[in-house]
């Protein structure tokens, strides 16, 4: 999986009525200082009105909270510092998901943060955005025009960027160092220091194709084994597809990728398709459609045009061989799909669309009105479907109906089964009690309208966090549980 392009949102909106899901390729880079929020048409702009100033105000408020956190002495006021941290993470999460419209639980978001803001907040801004769901933080080296006439501005800017990486105090694989390609000699000269702090170096390539090719050649001959590279290409660059081919040929597997600055859906889709190969006479790409929890819904085919249409609409769009035209899933059946990301396999000859299957009557991908093309689901997905139906039509007097209607009973059973699971002493016993607890937990989720995919999204988002709670048990929860169990005894 080499050289898959992804968008950098520098000045363009991440979501507009005509471009809903450019980031569905699975990765996106955002510039909070210049990237406006969602278009105010349709979904609106989150907490504000979608205007650049509204998005900027929200971002600045995140910095202010991180600054308060960094200025609060943890040894004397741990609770206040923790409050500022929770508030900043919550606001950053809202900014990413609501204002920018990015599903950070399933796509990899690189956020470009100002070096001065990182230093002023003592690295709190970095951990804030990582805890809010970002995959990585981009530390951008200040350019010559941003410094005050220093004679050695290039090295001085790099030194300050490395200082910001040190202040961040996060794993190196979560940090990306970004600079213009004319800084490459300075980066190479200090590669040991760079490699010890970041896992990826990102280079902004100039529009001249020959110069860009020369930079790629230099990187391919001097790159460190444990370093990944990103090449940022502007829309003014000619022959971007040729440059991607150059990167693929020159760099090793999984060591390089390309990001396109403010691309249109057509530009990104064509560049994405150029990284794929097909051995079919019709040139179509085999495509597996999956849920967020990686359950296969069915097998379809994609074309360059269908990939572009999917990126434009944020929906599952494929190519119908029987009709020889685009197949916009759901236009006739109502069973449309929300597109979350597109991935390519290790051989670059097959696609995977990760979607949420929707439907007014039933969530069905198959023309036989089942969720999958392999019949009815089993296990947890079957239980989820059954409980969702029972929420509407459970027979009076049934146990599931009692649980839906009696909140105290459901709460008691959750406490009881959790205790029994904790006390199970054999493999079989653990499996039985685990199954019991899953059933009651699924009843609780179905009642609240929460799906398995919602829980998976939350787990994926938590996996990106860099700060951890101590995880101690809560005395008041234990006491409440003991009271419930005492009454049952």
Secondary structure as UniProt FT lines:
FT   STRAND          6..9
FT   TURN            17..18
FT   HELIX           22..25
FT   STRAND          27..31
FT   TURN            32..34
FT   TURN            40..43
FT   TURN            46..47
FT   STRAND          48..49
FT   HELIX           52..71
FT   TURN            74..76
FT   HELIX           78..94
FT   HELIX           95..99
FT   TURN            104..106
FT   STRAND          108..113
FT   HELIX           115..120
FT   TURN            121..123
FT   HELIX           124..131
FT   TURN            132..133
FT   STRAND          136..140
FT   HELIX           144..146
FT   TURN            151..152
FT   HELIX           153..168
FT   HELIX           172..174
FT   STRAND          175..180
FT   HELIX           181..183
FT   HELIX           184..189
FT   HELIX           191..195
FT   TURN            196..197
FT   STRAND          200..204
FT   HELIX           209..222
FT   TURN            225..226
FT   STRAND          228..233
FT   TURN            235..236
FT   HELIX           240..250
FT   TURN            253..254
FT   STRAND          256..261
FT   HELIX           265..274
FT   TURN            281..282
FT   STRAND          285..290
FT   TURN            292..293
FT   STRAND          296..302
FT   HELIX           304..313
FT   STRAND          317..320
FT   TURN            321..324
FT   STRAND          325..328
FT   TURN            329..333
FT   STRAND          337..344
FT   TURN            346..347
FT   STRAND          350..357
FT   TURN            367..368
FT   TURN            373..374
FT   HELIX           379..393
FT   TURN            396..397
FT   HELIX           399..405
FT   HELIX           407..423
FT   HELIX           427..448
FT   HELIX           452..462
FT   TURN            463..464
FT   HELIX           475..488
//
